[in-house]
Amino acid sequence: MEDKKSRGNFSGKIGFILASATSAVGLGNLWRFPYLAAEYGGGTFLFVYIIIAVSFGFALMVTEVAMGRKTGKSATAAFKELDKRFAWVGVLAFIIPAIIVPYYGVIGGWVTKYCGVYIVGQDKAAAGDGFFGAFSGSTWEPIICMLIFDAITAVVVILGVQKGIEKAAVILMPVLIALCIIVAIYACAQPGALDGVLYYFKPDFKRLSGKTVLAALGQLFYSMSLAMGIMITYGSYMKKEDNLESSVRWIDFFDTLVAFLAGLIIVPSFFVYSGGNPDKMNAGVGLMFITLPKVFATMKAGRIIGAMFFILTFFAALTSAISLMETMVSVFIDIFKMSRLKASIISFIYIFAMGIPSTLGFGIWSDVKIFGMDILSFFDFISNSVLMPICAFFTAILAGFILKPETIIAETEECGNKFHSKKYYSFLIRWVCPVGIVAILISSVLSGLGIFTL
Ligand code: PHE
């Protein structure tokens, strides 16, 4: 990815959409979205998320892709080139993936474990109540699973065979979507699931708070790989003649669809298993691993479907982890002039070592709480709810007031393409994004302190 010659190598618009979608669709959609939706009021969260996706998500993704394509550079260099005063935002865009990727490996390890569970036929045991807690709370097993996941990611990055994996992922993504649809239909047809489906769809505005909106915003950034420079890098590989606006719409659509379906499987099922009590909907980061085996256990071909589901999730997680790690590696190569091998090994050691505290936070270090959060949740919070909104805010200021929306619009209209939502875009990037982000941050801090609730 680091040499200039290989830029612009997506084979057309479809190639760009698929490559970006395979980076975007990952644990954010399958693991993170459902547990947040369950916790933050089901339909309330879904409603807020969709509104944020078509506004913030659309505007920021157009901006980032356009910044990348205009400069032909990845995040750190792109910010510097566009405006020197914003160079530090590029550095922030490097720090964010560096915080995320170690704990991404922890969850990737859990997925690896569950692939194994279904392959060797422990599926019934996995549906038992204490199974996930015993596994995630043990010391060595989660570390070894994480090591396997991180090592596979590193080998792909070292060999530079992302293209091959992406090709496989392109075939696997429609399979994943189809499987999600089948399992969702099954889960929703279970006795008692209807109330859970209602919980997932029906917004309850009494549950709306600054915290909910901030959680949805952080989830949007995480899921769509925004506010951390990734889409800038992807944009730098996009051809000028490809239609940027419609590509962005497709990526946003795919990403939201997978998250929506994952939620539709997990949230109603969890609602049933927790006795239909909305106050008990906060199983946290383990939700997917606790609920899904229970769903599969009631299915006829549960073991095979479960195995397929976790293997597909594994690939979705792997492609995302690869693109996260590649960001680190290319910065090391560019700035410190390292070889790909050395940069990858250093990144791997860092990712693995930094993942260990997050893993242990579910076991022998479970007493360690930072602002009341376990270690993994703390890293997740700092990156998604603090640093990414800051990065997004300054990206919006740069695009809306320094470069001006016209510059971004001109980039989207290269080679005779038309940007249909120009006015909508300009309004969003200048006003809605910056003002919205500040308002969401302030109201969630205040509601966190108990001073004010929306
Ligand atoms: N968007 C990915 C997901 O939903 C996570 C990710 C973030 C991947 C940034 C690459 C870069 O899992």
Boltz pocket constraint, residues with backbone or C-beta under 6 A from the ligand:
constraints:
  - pocket:
      binder: B
      contacts: [[A, 23], [A, 24], [A, 25], [A, 26], [A, 27], [A, 28], [A, 29], [A, 221], [A, 222], [A, 223], [A, 224], [A, 225], [A, 226], [A, 228], [A, 230], [A, 316], [A, 319], [A, 320], [A, 321], [A, 323], [A, 324]]
      max_distance: 6.0
